[in-house]
Amino acid sequence: MYQLWFERPLPVKYQSLLDNVAVVVGAGGLQSGAIRSTLSGVEAIIASSRIRYDGAFMDQVPTLKVISRTGIGIDNISIPDATAHGIAICNTPDVPSASTAEHAILLMLAVLRRLNRWENVLKTAERPDFFNEYQGQQAEGLRLGVVGLGRIGGRVAKVGQALGMDVVGYDPFLSAEGVAQLGIMLTPSLDFLLSSADVVSLHLPISSETRGMMNAERFALMKPASILVNTARGTLVDEAALLAALESGHLAGAGLDVFDPEPPSPDNPLLHRNEVIATPHIGGVTMASKDRLWREAITQALQVLAGEKPPSIVNPEVWPLHQRS
């Protein structure tokens, strides 16, 4: 019987995936000083995003063979350390794509229609002339700039086209075939996209090149009265610079599902502005996607333990250590 540890408690409905194969040795509430004792004998971890899995952690769990993420992001896992320890890292890159793309579109429309402001008005005694004072915009005819055209960004681009938007994109790594499939114009640079788009939607991973990329200089390049949507990673954006761009009126609004840090402090000023729609990193976690996330993360962990190569292994160079002839 394999031994698994879950960063989040395992819902009862998924216990059947482990019947006669593995046992759950614990879930959640891991204290930093008790890693070795709590995870003694653990061979697989079904990981979320709240714990840092680095070499110091891995040193304390010598039996660990696989860490399987219930999501795309692996920011909290040191891949070089895992590879050095011979630990396979799996994620579920295809699962949250549709739900996250939908959420990006939802935030875009909510900001364009100024829903935050007018919902709040209904909760007060204020009764303005709604017809004349409401300044919501429709998406049709606006230019949507999609930064990063992978699984999620590509879906956002297609939905934008369906809404009648002029969609442009920036992705220096997209193949010519990928460009043709999307049927959109690629801009020659990120700065060109920022200066011409009415809506900018971010869909990039974090790297040394992308961290803090949306800074004061980049916000100044954005088209006046444009909006920013971020459902990717909070660390892509300099929040102080974003706040300044909103306060000055240069940007008309922002739709944010991610922050730095997470969760954001309740007194984060971005949470208290009428032109900002904020959600707590829930873009990829619909009921349907969570079901697939649990099932695929567990299944891939069990595959590694059984010597069967999983479909989404981030560091395939360790696979020869796990495969069985």
C-alpha positions as CSV (number, residue, x, y, z in Angstrom):
1,M,0.0,0.0,0.0
2,Y,1.4,3.4,-1.0
3,Q,1.4,6.2,1.5
4,L,0.0,9.6,0.4
5,W,-0.2,12.9,2.1
6,F,-2.6,15.7,1.1
7,E,-1.9,19.4,1.5
8,R,-5.6,20.0,1.5
9,P,-8.1,17.5,3.1
10,L,-9.2,14.9,0.6
11,P,-12.9,15.1,-0.1
12,V,-14.6,11.7,0.7
13,K,-15.8,11.2,-2.8
14,Y,-12.3,10.6,-4.0
15,Q,-11.3,8.1,-1.4
16,S,-12.4,5.3,-3.8
17,L,-9.5,6.2,-6.1
18,L,-7.2,4.9,-3.3
19,D,-9.0,1.8,-2.2
20,N,-6.8,-1.2,-2.1
21,V,-3.9,0.8,-3.5
22,A,-2.9,3.5,-1.0
23,V,-3.5,5.0,2.4
24,V,-3.9,8.6,3.4
25,V,-1.4,9.3,6.2
26,G,-2.7,12.9,6.8
27,A,-3.8,16.2,5.3
28,G,-3.3,19.8,6.0
29,G,-2.0,21.6,9.1
30,L,1.7,20.7,8.5
31,Q,4.0,22.5,11.0
32,S,7.4,23.4,9.7
33,G,9.1,21.7,12.6
34,A,7.3,18.5,12.3
35,I,7.8,17.6,8.6
36,R,10.0,14.7,9.2
37,S,7.7,13.0,11.8
38,T,4.4,13.9,10.1
39,L,5.5,12.7,6.6
40,S,7.5,9.7,7.7
41,G,7.2,7.0,5.0
42,V,5.2,9.2,2.6
43,E,5.8,8.4,-1.0
44,A,3.5,10.9,-2.7
45,I,2.2,14.3,-1.9
46,I,-1.0,15.8,-3.5
47,A,0.1,19.4,-3.4
48,S,-1.7,22.7,-3.4
49,S,0.0,26.1,-3.6
50,R,0.4,27.0,0.1
51,I,3.5,25.1,1.0
52,R,7.0,25.7,-0.3
53,Y,8.4,22.4,-1.5
54,D,12.2,23.0,-1.7
55,G,15.3,21.0,-1.0
56,A,15.1,21.6,2.7
57,F,11.6,20.1,2.7
58,M,12.6,17.2,0.5
59,D,15.6,16.4,2.7
60,Q,13.1,15.6,5.5
61,V,11.0,13.2,3.4
62,P,13.6,10.7,2.0
63,T,10.9,8.3,0.9
64,L,9.1,10.9,-1.3
65,K,8.9,9.9,-5.0
66,V,6.3,12.2,-6.5
67,I,4.6,15.6,-5.9
68,S,1.4,16.0,-7.9
69,R,-0.2,19.4,-8.1
70,T,-3.9,20.1,-8.2
71,G,-3.4,22.9,-10.7
72,I,-1.1,24.3,-13.4
73,G,1.2,26.5,-11.3
74,I,4.4,25.0,-9.8
75,D,5.8,28.3,-8.5
76,N,5.9,26.8,-5.0
77,I,7.9,23.8,-6.0
78,S,11.7,23.9,-6.7
79,I,12.0,21.9,-9.8
80,P,15.9,21.8,-9.6
81,D,15.7,20.5,-6.0
82,A,13.1,17.9,-7.0
83,T,15.2,16.7,-9.9
84,A,18.2,16.5,-7.7
85,H,16.3,14.4,-5.3
86,G,14.8,12.2,-8.1
87,I,11.3,13.3,-7.2
88,A,8.8,13.4,-10.1
89,I,6.7,16.6,-10.3
90,C,3.3,16.4,-12.0
91,N,0.7,19.0,-12.7
92,T,-2.7,19.3,-14.4
93,P,-2.1,21.9,-17.1
94,D,-5.2,21.2,-19.2
95,V,-7.8,21.1,-16.5
96,P,-8.3,24.8,-15.4
97,S,-8.0,26.3,-18.9
98,A,-11.6,26.6,-19.8
99,S,-12.7,27.9,-16.4
100,T,-9.9,30.4,-16.1
101,A,-10.5,31.7,-19.6
102,E,-14.2,32.2,-18.7
103,H,-13.2,34.0,-15.6
104,A,-11.0,36.4,-17.5
105,I,-13.9,37.2,-19.8
106,L,-16.2,37.6,-16.8
107,L,-13.9,40.1,-15.2
108,M,-13.4,42.0,-18.4
109,L,-17.2,42.4,-18.9
110,A,-17.8,43.2,-15.3
111,V,-15.2,46.0,-15.4
112,L,-16.4,47.3,-18.8
113,R,-20.0,47.4,-17.5
114,R,-18.8,49.0,-14.2
115,L,-20.8,46.5,-12.2
116,N,-19.0,47.1,-9.0
117,R,-20.0,50.7,-8.8
118,W,-23.6,50.2,-9.8
119,E,-24.2,47.2,-7.6
120,N,-23.0,49.3,-4.6
121,V,-25.3,52.2,-5.6
122,L,-28.4,49.9,-5.3
123,K,-27.4,49.1,-1.7
124,T,-27.6,52.8,-0.8
125,A,-30.4,55.4,-0.8
126,E,-28.7,57.1,-3.7
127,R,-30.9,57.2,-6.7
128,P,-29.1,58.8,-9.6
129,D,-30.3,59.2,-13.2
130,F,-29.2,55.7,-14.2
131,F,-29.8,56.2,-17.9
132,N,-27.7,59.3,-18.2
133,E,-25.0,58.6,-15.6
134,Y,-24.3,55.0,-16.4
135,Q,-21.2,54.8,-18.6
136,G,-20.7,51.0,-19.1
137,Q,-19.1,49.9,-22.3
138,Q,-19.8,47.0,-24.6
139,A,-17.0,44.7,-25.7
140,E,-18.0,44.6,-29.3
141,G,-15.7,46.8,-31.4
142,L,-13.1,47.2,-28.7
143,R,-9.5,45.9,-29.1
144,L,-8.6,43.0,-26.8
145,G,-4.9,42.5,-26.3
146,V,-4.0,39.0,-25.0
147,V,-0.5,38.6,-23.5
148,G,0.4,35.0,-23.6
149,L,-1.4,32.7,-26.1
150,G,-1.1,29.3,-24.5
151,R,-4.0,27.1,-23.3
152,I,-5.8,29.9,-21.5
153,G,-4.9,32.9,-23.5
154,G,-5.8,31.2,-26.7
155,R,-9.3,30.5,-25.4
156,V,-9.7,34.1,-24.2
157,A,-8.7,35.2,-27.7
158,K,-11.4,33.0,-29.3
159,V,-14.1,34.2,-27.0
160,G,-13.1,37.8,-27.6
161,Q,-13.5,37.2,-31.3
162,A,-16.9,35.7,-30.7
163,L,-17.9,38.9,-28.8
164,G,-17.0,41.0,-31.9
165,M,-13.8,42.3,-30.5
166,D,-10.6,43.1,-32.5
167,V,-8.2,40.6,-30.9
168,V,-4.5,41.0,-31.0
169,G,-1.9,39.0,-29.1
170,Y,1.7,39.0,-28.0
171,D,3.6,35.7,-27.5
172,P,7.2,35.4,-28.7
173,F,7.1,31.6,-28.2
174,L,3.9,30.9,-30.3
175,S,4.6,28.9,-33.4
176,A,3.5,30.0,-36.9
177,E,1.0,27.1,-36.8
178,G,-0.4,28.4,-33.5
179,V,-0.8,31.9,-34.9
180,A,-2.7,30.5,-37.9
181,Q,-5.0,28.4,-35.7
182,L,-6.0,31.4,-33.6
183,G,-6.5,33.7,-36.6
184,I,-5.5,36.9,-34.8
185,M,-2.8,39.5,-35.4
186,L,0.4,39.1,-33.4
187,T,1.9,42.4,-32.4
188,P,5.6,43.0,-32.9
189,S,6.2,43.8,-29.3
190,L,4.5,43.9,-25.9
191,D,4.7,47.7,-25.9
192,F,2.8,47.9,-29.2
193,L,0.0,45.8,-27.8
194,L,-0.2,47.8,-24.6
195,S,-0.4,51.1,-26.5
196,S,-3.2,50.0,-28.8
197,A,-5.5,47.7,-26.7
198,D,-8.6,48.8,-24.9
199,V,-8.4,45.7,-22.7
200,V,-5.2,43.9,-21.8
201,S,-5.5,40.4,-20.4
202,L,-2.5,38.6,-18.9
203,H,-1.8,34.9,-19.3
204,L,1.8,34.3,-18.5
205,P,3.8,32.2,-16.1
206,I,6.2,33.7,-13.6
207,S,9.8,33.9,-14.6
208,S,12.7,36.3,-14.1
209,E,11.6,38.1,-17.3
210,T,7.9,38.4,-16.4
211,R,8.0,39.1,-12.7
212,G,6.8,42.7,-12.1
213,M,6.6,43.3,-15.9
214,M,3.5,45.4,-15.5
215,N,5.2,48.4,-13.8
216,A,4.8,52.1,-13.9
217,E,6.5,52.4,-17.3
218,R,4.2,49.7,-18.8
219,F,1.1,51.2,-17.4
220,A,2.0,54.6,-18.8
221,L,2.2,52.9,-22.2
222,M,-1.3,51.6,-22.0
223,K,-4.0,53.3,-23.9
224,P,-5.9,56.0,-21.8
225,A,-9.1,54.6,-20.3
226,S,-8.1,51.0,-21.0
227,I,-8.4,48.2,-18.5
228,L,-6.2,45.4,-17.2
229,V,-7.3,41.9,-16.5
230,N,-5.1,39.5,-14.6
231,T,-6.0,35.9,-13.9
232,A,-2.5,34.5,-14.2
233,R,-0.1,35.4,-11.3
234,G,-0.2,38.4,-9.0
235,T,3.6,38.9,-9.2
236,L,3.3,39.9,-12.8
237,V,1.9,43.2,-11.6
238,D,3.4,46.0,-9.5
239,E,0.3,46.7,-7.4
240,A,1.5,50.1,-6.3
241,A,2.0,51.2,-9.9
242,L,-1.5,49.8,-10.9
243,L,-3.1,51.7,-8.0
244,A,-1.4,54.9,-9.2
245,A,-2.6,54.4,-12.7
246,L,-6.1,53.9,-11.5
247,E,-6.0,56.9,-9.1
248,S,-4.7,59.2,-11.9
249,G,-7.5,58.1,-14.2
250,H,-5.1,56.8,-16.8
251,L,-6.6,53.3,-16.5
252,A,-10.4,53.0,-16.4
253,G,-10.4,49.8,-14.3
254,A,-9.0,46.4,-13.5
255,G,-10.2,42.9,-13.1
256,L,-8.0,40.9,-10.7
257,D,-8.2,37.3,-9.6
258,V,-4.6,37.2,-8.4
259,F,-2.6,39.3,-6.0
260,D,0.8,39.5,-4.4
261,P,0.7,38.3,-1.7
262,E,-2.3,36.0,-1.6
263,P,-4.7,36.4,0.0
264,P,-4.4,40.2,-0.2
265,S,-4.6,42.2,3.0
266,P,-8.2,43.4,3.7
267,D,-6.9,46.9,3.6
268,N,-5.3,46.6,0.2
269,P,-6.6,49.7,-1.5
270,L,-7.3,47.9,-4.8
271,L,-10.1,46.0,-3.0
272,H,-11.9,49.2,-2.2
273,R,-12.2,50.9,-5.5
274,N,-15.3,51.0,-7.6
275,E,-13.5,50.5,-10.9
276,V,-11.8,47.2,-9.6
277,I,-13.5,43.8,-9.7
278,A,-11.5,41.5,-7.4
279,T,-11.9,37.8,-6.7
280,P,-9.8,35.4,-4.5
281,H,-7.9,33.3,-7.1
282,I,-11.0,31.3,-8.0
283,G,-10.8,31.5,-11.8
284,G,-9.7,27.9,-12.3
285,V,-11.8,26.2,-9.6
286,T,-15.3,25.6,-10.8
287,M,-17.1,22.5,-9.6
288,A,-16.3,20.7,-12.8
289,S,-12.6,21.7,-12.9
290,K,-12.0,20.8,-9.2
291,D,-13.4,17.4,-9.8
292,R,-10.9,16.8,-12.7
293,L,-8.1,18.4,-10.7
294,W,-8.5,16.0,-7.8
295,R,-8.9,13.0,-10.0
296,E,-6.0,13.7,-12.3
297,A,-3.6,14.8,-9.6
298,I,-4.3,11.6,-7.6
299,T,-4.2,9.4,-10.7
300,Q,-0.8,10.8,-11.8
301,A,0.7,10.2,-8.4
302,L,-0.4,6.6,-8.4
303,Q,0.9,6.1,-11.9
304,V,4.4,7.3,-10.9
305,L,4.3,5.0,-7.9
306,A,3.3,2.1,-10.1
307,G,6.0,2.8,-12.6
308,E,3.6,4.1,-15.3
309,K,4.6,7.4,-16.9
310,P,2.0,10.1,-16.2
311,P,0.8,12.4,-19.0
312,S,2.0,15.6,-17.3
313,I,5.5,15.2,-15.7
314,V,7.3,18.5,-15.4
315,N,10.8,17.1,-15.0
316,P,10.8,14.1,-17.3
317,E,14.6,13.7,-16.8
318,V,13.9,11.9,-13.5
319,W,11.5,9.3,-15.1
320,P,14.2,6.6,-15.7
321,L,14.4,6.4,-11.9
322,H,10.7,5.5,-11.6
323,Q,9.9,3.4,-14.7
324,R,9.6,-0.3,-14.4
325,S,10.7,-2.7,-17.2
